[in-house]
């Protein structure tokens, strides 16, 4: 049974119970995870094959180190982005969907941060091998700034600008 005034007190304008809200938030989160998982899994799969190519053996030790760091970051990102599925499966049916949403959201955010690091490291490695010049760090920094703008700065700006401060 719904309590009168709960939606008004929450200020979200939705007519849903806590369980319905958790179900909706879970579905939204799963859709977001699908996008990130696909990208990280393709990148990680590609990274795993690089070490077996003849060109890899000729890389400088610095580039091999960047590669190893990139693979580890990709693996950590994959784990964090798949983690919500395992979390949900383990706690399913225990009447803790709101808590599952919170923890899955945290894992997803960690996965996005690790994906950011993976993409940056992978770009650094590829551009170092392809260009061999001092412009590479600047180009990588520019792309990193773009990621930060698109993934964090713009959403945070929109959140501050368009969130009702009275609610």
ChimeraX attribute file (.defattr): number of C-alpha atoms within 10 A of each C-alpha:
attribute: neighborCount
match mode: 1-to-1
recipient: residues
	/A:1	4
	/A:2	10
	/A:3	7
	/A:4	8
	/A:5	10
	/A:6	16
	/A:7	15
	/A:8	12
	/A:9	10
	/A:10	10
	/A:11	12
	/A:12	12
	/A:13	10
	/A:14	11
	/A:15	13
	/A:16	14
	/A:17	14
	/A:18	13
	/A:19	13
	/A:20	13
	/A:21	15
	/A:22	19
	/A:23	15
	/A:24	14
	/A:25	17
	/A:26	21
	/A:27	13
	/A:28	12
	/A:29	16
	/A:30	18
	/A:31	11
	/A:32	14
	/A:33	21
	/A:34	12
	/A:35	10
	/A:36	18
	/A:37	21
	/A:38	13
	/A:39	13
	/A:40	23
	/A:41	16
	/A:42	10
	/A:43	18
	/A:44	23
	/A:45	13
	/A:46	12
	/A:47	18
	/A:48	14
	/A:49	9
	/A:50	13
	/A:51	14
	/A:52	10
	/A:53	9
	/A:54	9
	/A:55	9
	/A:56	13
	/A:57	11
	/A:58	10
	/A:59	13
	/A:60	10
	/A:61	10
	/A:62	11
	/A:63	17
	/A:64	16
	/A:65	13
	/A:66	16
	/A:67	24
	/A:68	16
	/A:69	16
	/A:70	25
	/A:71	22
	/A:72	15
	/A:73	23
	/A:74	28
	/A:75	22
	/A:76	17
	/A:77	29
	/A:78	24
	/A:79	18
	/A:80	23
	/A:81	31
	/A:82	19
	/A:83	17
	/A:84	24
	/A:85	14
	/A:86	13
	/A:87	15
	/A:88	19
	/A:89	11
	/A:90	11
	/A:91	13
	/A:92	12
	/A:93	9
	/A:94	8
	/A:95	10
	/A:96	13
	/A:97	21
	/A:98	17
	/A:99	13
	/A:100	21
	/A:101	23
	/A:102	15
	/A:103	16
	/A:104	25
	/A:105	20
	/A:106	15
	/A:107	20
	/A:108	26
	/A:109	16
	/A:110	17
	/A:111	27
	/A:112	21
	/A:113	15
	/A:114	24
	/A:115	27
	/A:116	20
	/A:117	18
	/A:118	25
	/A:119	22
	/A:120	17
	/A:121	22
	/A:122	23
	/A:123	19
	/A:124	22
	/A:125	20
	/A:126	15
	/A:127	17
	/A:128	18
	/A:129	14
	/A:130	10
	/A:131	10
	/A:132	10
	/A:133	10
	/A:134	9
	/A:135	11
	/A:136	19
	/A:137	14
	/A:138	11
	/A:139	14
	/A:140	20
	/A:141	13
	/A:142	12
	/A:143	15
	/A:144	18
	/A:145	13
	/A:146	13
	/A:147	15
	/A:148	13
	/A:149	14
	/A:150	12
	/A:151	14
	/A:152	11
	/A:153	14
	/A:154	12
	/A:155	12
	/A:156	13
	/A:157	12
	/A:158	10
	/A:159	11
	/A:160	11
	/A:161	10
	/A:162	9
	/A:163	10
	/A:164	10
	/A:165	7
	/A:166	5
	/A:167	9
